Amino acid sequence: MNHASAAHDGPPPIRPHRVVITGLGAISSLAANAPETWDRMLAGQTGIQRIDDLDPDQYASRVRGDVADKNIANRFLDRKVARNTSRFSRMAIEAAGEALIDAGLLDEELQPTIDLGDAGAALGSCVGGTYDDLLPAYDTLTNRGTSRIPPHLHVMFPHNLAAYTIQSRFGMHGPSSTVVTACATGAQAIGDAFHAIRFGRAPLMVAGAVESDDHPFFTAGFSAMRALATDSNDCPEEASRPFDKTRAGFILGEGASMLVLEDLEHAQARGAKIYAEILGFGTSNDAYHPIAPHPEGIGAARAIQVALAEGGVAPDEVDHVNAHAASTPAGDLAEAMAIKAVFGERASSIPVTSIKGAIGHCMGAAGAIETMIAIKTLAEQCIPPTLNYRTPDPEIGLDVVHGGPRAAVVNVLTKHSFGLGGQNACLVIARPGR
């Protein structure tokens, strides 16, 4: 044996681990948990409402998909800790706790049933506590001086505090990351958690994203950008119209969704129920424009192709697309172009849905909530409808599920998330044992 050669060979390559999803949690404008969010979505209900506090002389768009504060319970933090925890972190831990309960990892006293010391968290948020904590503190500084600044300010608003809140509460000392990739954040965080398990860095991860953005300043910024639909203030349930020819801009939403991802062998050893398996993840950047997507969907198509390649999945194996489709004229068309580029002649026959007609665009949390819905689609073999899709756009040319849920055989799907700054992310997810 050539010892010099052997020394340069290094350690043997890591055998990729299979990664499954064993727990789901969510808070949305539709409901305070994942099962009710799913049920209300199938029923064609909407969480988008008119916000009467917004001055019609100042705000052209006055509808949003806000989360009612009463739907943010406090099951996992004692009152003192909760008082000094930002709203976005409280949403995140409630969704994470729900997912851990669903996965059989918390007992009746809400304590871990197994040692979670090696577990980690991969989370995301676009704004963290900027609007809930930082802006009010600045107002306090301006009007009342430095002595009245909250002493916990700098351990409330930063984006990574949601991951800290979850990991400290449940004793998770493993990998910890927080991503901010605009509207691709949720899918990207789940993809990062997938890779952490796939490459042996952790046996279990909590993954997802959260957004708390019901502040009028946030709405004002997108109004100035002229990105919001302004034609439905008197009929908020019709404001968000993904893929529809009449789409006129997106509607802001908020919420959280967290998933429990596990190494397959780890899940099987503890007898966990398995919802689905993540096969691949892809990410890319359009490198084209800070706001507008590439009109031909080149970057989006690249992310989809990378995810399929990693998962060893051929395009003709994909049965369903859970789309990003935010109800913008350019964005929805660019996504349709990407779908056609990847799936070719099959593109027009693959069932596609977007849930943003029901809950609005939840920004960083969008991809996480939508991934939860995609997993329920695999588990229930039912695709929720795209609300307000009434007038087909010949330029889109896709089979958009609408008018009610559609029963379908779905073994493999792609989940797309695209965002400002040219961000693209795609997950490939399959039924277990497909």
SVG drawing of the C-alpha trace seen along z (x, -y; Angstrom):
<svg xmlns="http://www.w3.org/2000/svg" viewBox="-66 -64 70 66">
<polyline fill="none" stroke="black" stroke-width="0.4" points="0.0,0.0 1.3,-3.5 1.2,-5.2 1.7,-8.6 -1.2,-8.2 -3.4,-6.9 -2.6,-9.9 -3.9,-12.2 -7.1,-10.2 -8.4,-11.5 -11.4,-10.0 -14.0,-8.1 -16.9,-10.2 -19.9,-10.6 -22.8,-8.4 -25.8,-10.8 -28.5,-10.2 -32.1,-10.1 -34.2,-12.9 -37.8,-12.6 -40.4,-14.9 -42.1,-13.7 -43.8,-16.8 -45.7,-19.9 -46.6,-23.1 -48.0,-26.4 -49.7,-29.7 -51.4,-31.5 -54.1,-34.1 -56.5,-31.2 -55.8,-29.4 -53.6,-28.9 -52.2,-25.5 -51.4,-23.4 -54.4,-21.0 -56.9,-23.9 -54.9,-25.9 -55.1,-22.9 -58.8,-22.3 -59.8,-25.9 -57.6,-26.0 -59.3,-23.0 -62.7,-24.6 -61.7,-27.6 -61.7,-30.0 -59.4,-33.1 -57.5,-34.8 -57.2,-38.1 -59.2,-40.9 -59.6,-44.7 -57.5,-46.6 -59.7,-49.5 -56.9,-51.1 -55.2,-52.1 -56.1,-55.6 -57.6,-55.4 -56.0,-58.7 -52.5,-57.3 -52.8,-53.6 -53.9,-52.5 -54.0,-48.9 -55.8,-48.2 -56.1,-44.5 -53.7,-42.0 -53.5,-38.4 -52.7,-39.2 -52.4,-36.7 -54.7,-37.5 -52.8,-37.9 -55.2,-35.6 -54.0,-32.8 -50.4,-33.2 -50.7,-31.0 -48.0,-30.8 -47.6,-27.2 -43.8,-26.9 -42.4,-30.0 -43.0,-31.2 -44.6,-34.6 -41.4,-36.5 -39.6,-35.0 -42.5,-35.5 -42.8,-39.2 -39.2,-39.7 -39.6,-37.7 -40.5,-39.3 -43.7,-38.5 -41.9,-36.8 -40.0,-34.5 -43.3,-33.7 -44.9,-32.7 -41.9,-30.6 -41.8,-28.6 -45.5,-28.0 -45.2,-26.5 -42.0,-24.6 -43.7,-23.2 -46.7,-22.1 -44.4,-20.3 -42.5,-18.6 -45.7,-17.4 -46.9,-16.2 -43.6,-14.3 -44.1,-12.6 -41.1,-14.4 -42.8,-16.3 -44.8,-14.7 -48.0,-15.9 -45.9,-18.3 -44.4,-19.7 -41.0,-18.4 -38.8,-16.4 -39.4,-12.6 -35.8,-12.0 -32.5,-13.8 -32.5,-16.6 -29.0,-17.7 -27.7,-16.9 -30.7,-18.5 -30.5,-21.8 -32.6,-24.5 -32.5,-26.2 -34.8,-29.2 -35.5,-32.3 -37.2,-35.7 -37.1,-38.7 -37.8,-41.3 -37.4,-39.6 -38.5,-42.0 -37.7,-45.1 -41.3,-46.4 -42.4,-45.0 -39.4,-46.0 -36.9,-48.2 -39.2,-50.9 -41.1,-51.4 -37.8,-51.6 -36.6,-54.3 -39.8,-56.2 -39.1,-55.9 -35.5,-57.2 -36.8,-60.1 -39.6,-61.1 -38.4,-60.0 -34.7,-59.6 -32.2,-56.8 -33.2,-55.9 -36.5,-54.5 -35.0,-52.1 -36.0,-48.5 -33.0,-46.7 -33.9,-43.5 -34.1,-45.3 -31.0,-43.7 -32.0,-40.2 -35.5,-40.6 -35.5,-42.0 -32.4,-40.2 -33.4,-37.6 -31.5,-34.7 -33.5,-35.0 -36.3,-32.8 -33.8,-29.9 -32.3,-30.7 -35.8,-30.7 -36.6,-27.2 -33.2,-25.7 -32.9,-27.0 -36.4,-25.9 -36.0,-22.3 -32.3,-21.8 -31.1,-21.7 -27.3,-22.2 -26.8,-21.2 -26.4,-23.3 -28.1,-26.7 -28.6,-29.1 -30.9,-31.9 -31.2,-32.8 -32.6,-36.0 -33.2,-35.4 -36.3,-37.5 -39.4,-35.5 -37.3,-32.4 -36.3,-32.3 -38.7,-29.6 -37.8,-27.0 -34.1,-27.9 -34.1,-27.3 -35.8,-23.9 -33.2,-23.1 -30.4,-24.1 -31.8,-21.8 -32.1,-19.0 -28.5,-19.3 -27.4,-19.4 -29.1,-16.0 -28.2,-14.6 -24.5,-15.2 -24.4,-13.9 -24.3,-17.1 -27.4,-16.4 -29.9,-13.6 -32.9,-16.0 -33.6,-19.6 -36.4,-22.0 -36.7,-24.0 -39.0,-26.8 -39.6,-30.5 -41.6,-33.2 -42.7,-36.7 -44.3,-39.4 -45.0,-42.2 -48.4,-43.8 -46.9,-47.2 -48.2,-50.0 -44.7,-51.0 -44.1,-47.6 -47.2,-48.1 -46.2,-51.6 -42.9,-50.4 -44.5,-48.0 -47.1,-50.6 -44.4,-53.0 -43.0,-50.2 -46.4,-49.8 -46.2,-46.1 -49.6,-45.6 -53.0,-45.0 -55.1,-48.1 -58.3,-47.1 -60.0,-45.0 -60.2,-47.0 -64.0,-46.4 -63.7,-42.7 -60.5,-41.6 -61.2,-37.9 -60.6,-38.6 -57.5,-40.6 -54.8,-38.0 -55.3,-36.2 -52.3,-34.0 -51.9,-33.1 -55.1,-34.8 -55.1,-37.1 -56.5,-39.9 -53.8,-39.6 -52.7,-43.1 -50.1,-42.7 -49.6,-40.7 -51.2,-41.0 -49.1,-41.0 -49.5,-38.2 -47.7,-36.9 -47.3,-33.7 -45.0,-30.9 -44.4,-27.2 -42.0,-24.8 -41.2,-21.2 -39.4,-18.4 -36.8,-16.9 -35.1,-13.6 -32.6,-11.2 -34.7,-8.3 -32.9,-5.7 -33.4,-8.0 -37.1,-8.3 -37.6,-4.6 -35.7,-3.7 -38.1,-5.6 -41.2,-4.5 -42.1,-7.9 -44.8,-8.5 -43.3,-9.8 -45.2,-12.3 -42.8,-12.6 -39.1,-12.5 -37.1,-15.4 -35.1,-14.3 -33.4,-17.4 -32.8,-21.1 -31.7,-23.8 -30.9,-27.4 -29.8,-30.1 -29.8,-33.8 -31.2,-35.5 -28.4,-38.1 -30.7,-40.2 -32.6,-42.9 -33.3,-43.6 -37.1,-43.6 -38.1,-42.1 -37.6,-38.4 -35.7,-37.3 -38.6,-37.4 -37.7,-33.9 -37.4,-32.4 -33.9,-31.3 -32.7,-31.5 -35.9,-29.8 -35.5,-27.0 -31.9,-26.5 -33.0,-26.1 -35.6,-23.5 -33.1,-21.6 -30.5,-21.5 -33.1,-20.2 -34.2,-17.5 -30.6,-16.5 -29.7,-16.2 -32.8,-14.1 -32.1,-11.9 -35.6,-12.7 -36.4,-13.1 -38.7,-15.9 -41.3,-13.4 -41.6,-11.9 -43.0,-15.1 -46.7,-14.9 -47.5,-18.4 -46.0,-21.9 -46.7,-23.9 -45.9,-27.3 -44.6,-30.5 -47.0,-32.5 -47.6,-35.7 -50.2,-37.3 -47.9,-39.7 -48.0,-40.2 -44.3,-39.6 -43.5,-37.1 -46.3,-34.6 -45.4,-34.7 -41.7,-34.2 -42.5,-31.2 -44.7,-29.7 -41.8,-30.2 -39.5,-28.3 -41.9,-25.4 -42.1,-25.1 -38.4,-25.3 -37.9,-22.4 -40.9,-20.2 -41.3,-20.8 -44.4,-19.4 -45.7,-18.1 -45.8,-21.6 -49.4,-22.2 -50.7,-19.0 -49.0,-19.1 -51.4,-20.3 -50.1,-23.6 -51.4,-25.5 -50.6,-28.6 -52.0,-29.2 -51.3,-32.9 -54.9,-33.6 -55.9,-32.3 -53.3,-33.8 -51.5,-36.4 -47.7,-36.6 -46.2,-35.8 -42.7,-37.0 -40.0,-35.0 -42.5,-32.6 -44.3,-32.0 -42.1,-29.1 -42.3,-27.4 -46.1,-27.6 -46.4,-26.5 -44.1,-23.5 -46.3,-22.4 -49.3,-22.5 -47.3,-20.6 -46.5,-17.9 -50.2,-17.7 -50.9,-17.3 -48.6,-14.3 -50.1,-12.8 -53.8,-13.4 -53.4,-13.0 -55.4,-16.2 -54.3,-19.5 -55.8,-22.7 -57.3,-25.2 -55.8,-28.4 -58.3,-31.0 -59.6,-33.6 -58.4,-31.9 -61.2,-32.6 -59.7,-34.0 -57.0,-31.9 -54.0,-33.8 -53.0,-32.2 -49.4,-33.3 -49.4,-31.2 -50.8,-28.1 -50.7,-25.9 -53.1,-23.4 -54.0,-25.7 -56.1,-23.8 -59.1,-26.0 -62.7,-25.9 -62.1,-23.4 -59.6,-20.8 -58.5,-18.2 -57.9,-14.5 -54.8,-13.4 -52.1,-10.8 -49.0,-12.8 -45.9,-10.8 -43.3,-13.6 -43.7,-17.3 -41.6,-20.5 -42.1,-23.4 -40.9,-26.7 -40.0,-29.9 -38.7,-33.0 -37.9,-36.5 -36.5,-40.0 -32.8,-40.1 -33.1,-37.4 -33.4,-34.6 -34.7,-31.2 -35.2,-28.0 -36.8,-24.7 -37.5,-21.6 -38.2,-18.2 -40.4,-16.2 -41.9,-12.7 -44.3,-10.3 -42.5,-7.9 -41.7,-4.6 -42.8,-5.9"/>
</svg>
